[in-house]
């Protein structure tokens, strides 16, 4: 009973006080209960892939959104996790439950190496340099087809579970845990340091922060999450091929990040849950077969035009108000801050309510 009372107190005082947190809780509960309500195989497949790509998108946001290291070659880590897990599972006969972590470890190593090589690069130079990494990896894979499978990749992998529902739960629970872990990391003191590096790296270094070490850690953590997603992807589709290293996949994750809102973690995740099922749904209509990518581009452009900070920050600003004194967020209809008691709305009739980004 003690733990139940404590859990209820946490929900009442930390979750239900803000609409955004309530929505996230409802979304998580819906994901976990969906198979019991609607277990269509096609829907399970689409949502499983969505959860895997959500991990991938959140990992990119930790690196690009919080440190400003815009990576145009993030597929390198996704592919490294997929190929490592596939090779260890197929060549050595190790269970996929262990190889997915081997894929994450290999991706972490690639993250350290990529971060070390790009420490002196910034802005567009960094983006172009990272863009070359997946292309180099593809060239190496094609150079040794007997080992990597060449253009056909590595097939015949085992799935983590036999049932579609089991694979869905593996992807969904993994996504919830990884995304929550990345969000907690970004919301900690470590995340504050990453913000300082992104805003002004010279000032951060002058204040005594070891900026190269923090950037390397960000590269490694981001790569580990992306590699884990790649390993799940390979075992779910039972193949690890060149598609996991394609440049298109790297640009896709950039679109998800910008669409949802960078430096939020939850924004890119929301973008994946909107855009990936949307493209799959449009693809089911024969009339939209050739126009699917065009419609997708129109949706993205409209969001960027009317919501330049991304969909998630725009929606959060609509349902919540930031206190001008303590910077904590409150429900939009409140007039007094729930923590410090400061006025959230101007006392002049007709005046605009105060928000933190003004």
SVG drawing of the C-alpha trace seen along z (x, -y; Angstrom):
<svg xmlns="http://www.w3.org/2000/svg" viewBox="-10 -47 50 68">
<polyline fill="none" stroke="black" stroke-width="0.4" points="0.0,0.0 2.9,-2.4 4.2,-2.0 0.7,-2.5 0.2,-5.7 3.6,-7.0 3.0,-6.2 -0.3,-8.0 1.3,-11.0 3.9,-11.2 1.3,-11.0 -0.9,-13.6 2.0,-16.1 4.3,-15.6 2.3,-14.2 -1.3,-15.3 -0.4,-18.9 0.8,-19.5 -1.2,-18.6 1.9,-17.5 2.9,-15.0 -0.7,-13.7 -0.7,-13.3 2.6,-11.4 1.3,-9.1 -1.9,-8.4 0.1,-7.7 2.4,-5.2 -0.6,-3.4 -2.3,-3.3 0.9,-1.8 1.1,0.9 -2.6,1.8 -3.2,1.6 -2.6,5.3 -5.3,6.3 -7.8,4.0 -6.8,4.1 -4.3,6.8 -4.3,6.4 -1.0,7.8 -0.4,4.9 -1.0,2.3 1.4,4.2 4.1,4.2 3.7,0.5 3.8,-0.4 6.8,1.9 8.8,0.2 7.6,-3.2 8.9,-2.4 12.3,-1.3 12.6,-4.5 11.5,-6.6 14.6,-5.4 16.7,-6.3 15.2,-9.8 15.6,-10.5 19.3,-9.5 19.9,-12.0 18.2,-14.7 20.5,-14.2 23.5,-14.8 22.2,-17.4 19.7,-19.2 21.5,-19.5 25.2,-19.8 24.6,-21.4 26.6,-18.6 24.3,-18.2 25.0,-14.8 24.1,-14.0 25.5,-10.5 23.6,-9.2 22.8,-6.0 26.4,-4.9 25.5,-4.0 22.2,-2.5 23.9,-0.3 26.8,0.6 24.3,1.9 22.4,3.8 25.4,5.5 27.2,6.2 24.2,7.9 23.5,9.8 27.1,11.1 27.5,12.1 24.1,13.9 24.6,15.7 28.3,16.4 28.7,17.3 25.2,18.5 24.6,16.1 21.0,15.4 19.6,12.2 18.8,11.0 22.6,10.6 23.6,9.5 21.4,6.4 23.6,5.1 26.6,6.2 25.3,4.0 24.9,1.1 28.4,1.5 29.9,1.6 27.9,-1.5 29.3,-3.2 32.8,-2.5 31.9,-4.0 30.5,-7.0 33.7,-7.6 35.7,-7.3 33.4,-9.6 33.3,-12.1 37.1,-12.1 37.7,-12.7 35.2,-15.5 36.2,-17.3 37.7,-20.3 34.9,-20.6 31.8,-22.8 28.7,-23.8 28.4,-22.7 31.9,-21.2 30.9,-18.8 27.7,-17.9 29.5,-17.2 32.2,-15.2 29.7,-13.0 27.8,-12.5 30.9,-10.7 31.0,-8.1 28.1,-5.9 29.3,-6.0 32.7,-4.8 31.1,-2.0 29.0,-1.0 32.2,-0.9 33.9,1.4 30.9,3.7 30.8,4.0 34.5,4.7 34.1,7.8 30.9,9.5 31.8,12.9 31.8,11.5 29.1,8.8 26.8,10.3 27.4,7.4 24.4,5.8 22.1,8.5 23.1,8.1 22.9,10.7 19.6,12.6 18.1,15.5 18.4,13.8 16.3,14.9 13.7,12.7 13.7,11.9 10.3,13.5 8.2,15.8 4.9,13.8 4.1,10.5 2.7,9.3 5.9,10.2 8.1,8.3 5.8,5.3 6.1,5.3 9.9,5.7 10.1,2.6 7.5,0.6 9.0,1.2 12.5,0.7 11.4,-2.6 9.8,-3.8 12.8,-3.0 15.5,-4.3 13.6,-7.6 12.9,-8.2 16.6,-7.5 17.7,-10.0 15.2,-12.6 16.4,-12.2 20.0,-12.5 19.2,-15.6 17.3,-17.1 20.2,-16.6 23.3,-18.6 24.9,-16.8 22.2,-18.2 22.8,-21.7 26.5,-21.4 25.5,-20.2 23.2,-23.3 26.1,-25.5 28.4,-23.9 25.7,-24.4 25.1,-28.0 28.7,-29.1 31.5,-26.5 34.2,-29.1 32.5,-30.5 31.9,-27.0 35.5,-26.1 36.6,-29.4 34.4,-28.5 36.4,-25.3 34.2,-22.8 36.1,-20.0 34.1,-20.4 35.8,-17.7 35.1,-15.1 31.4,-16.1 31.0,-16.0 32.6,-12.6 30.3,-11.3 27.3,-12.8 28.5,-11.1 28.9,-7.8 25.5,-7.8 23.7,-8.9 25.5,-6.2 24.7,-3.5 20.9,-4.3 21.0,-4.4 22.9,-1.1 20.4,0.5 17.6,-0.6 19.5,0.8 20.0,4.2 16.2,4.3 15.5,3.4 17.7,6.1 16.3,8.9 12.7,7.8 13.1,7.8 15.5,10.8 18.0,9.0 20.8,6.4 21.4,4.8 22.8,1.7 19.5,-0.1 20.5,-0.5 23.4,-2.7 21.7,-4.7 22.1,-8.5 18.3,-8.7 17.9,-7.2 20.3,-9.9 18.3,-12.7 15.0,-11.0 16.0,-11.3 17.0,-15.0 13.4,-15.6 11.9,-13.8 14.0,-15.9 13.2,-19.3 9.5,-18.4 9.0,-17.4 11.3,-20.0 15.0,-19.8 16.4,-19.7 13.3,-18.1 13.8,-14.3 10.0,-13.8 9.6,-16.0 11.3,-13.7 9.5,-10.7 6.2,-12.4 7.2,-13.2 8.0,-9.6 4.6,-8.5 2.9,-10.9 5.0,-10.8 5.9,-7.1 2.3,-5.7 1.1,-8.5 3.5,-7.5 2.5,-3.9 -1.2,-4.8 -0.8,-6.9 1.1,-4.1 -1.9,-1.8 -3.8,-3.9 -3.0,-3.2 -3.9,-6.8 -1.2,-8.1 1.4,-5.7 3.4,-8.3 2.4,-11.3 3.2,-9.9 6.5,-11.6 5.1,-14.8 2.3,-14.8 4.8,-14.0 7.0,-16.9 3.9,-19.3 3.0,-18.2 6.6,-18.8 6.8,-22.2 3.5,-23.4 4.6,-22.5 8.0,-24.2 6.2,-27.3 3.7,-27.7 5.6,-26.1 9.3,-27.0 10.3,-25.6 8.7,-22.2 5.3,-20.6 5.9,-19.5 7.1,-22.9 4.3,-24.7 1.7,-22.4 3.2,-22.7 3.1,-26.5 -0.6,-26.3 -1.5,-24.2 1.0,-25.4 2.4,-28.7 6.0,-29.2 6.3,-31.2 8.4,-34.4 9.9,-34.1 10.8,-30.4 10.6,-29.3 8.4,-26.3 5.5,-25.4 1.8,-25.6 -1.5,-24.7 -2.5,-27.5 -5.6,-28.5 -3.8,-29.1 -3.2,-32.8 -0.8,-32.0 2.3,-29.8 1.7,-26.5 5.2,-26.7 6.3,-30.2 3.0,-32.1 4.0,-34.6 1.4,-36.0 1.3,-34.2 -1.0,-36.6 -0.7,-40.4 -3.0,-42.3 -4.1,-44.7 -7.3,-43.6 -6.7,-42.2 -3.0,-41.9 -1.1,-38.8 -0.2,-36.2 3.4,-35.9 5.4,-33.1 9.0,-32.1 10.2,-32.4 9.3,-36.1"/>
</svg>
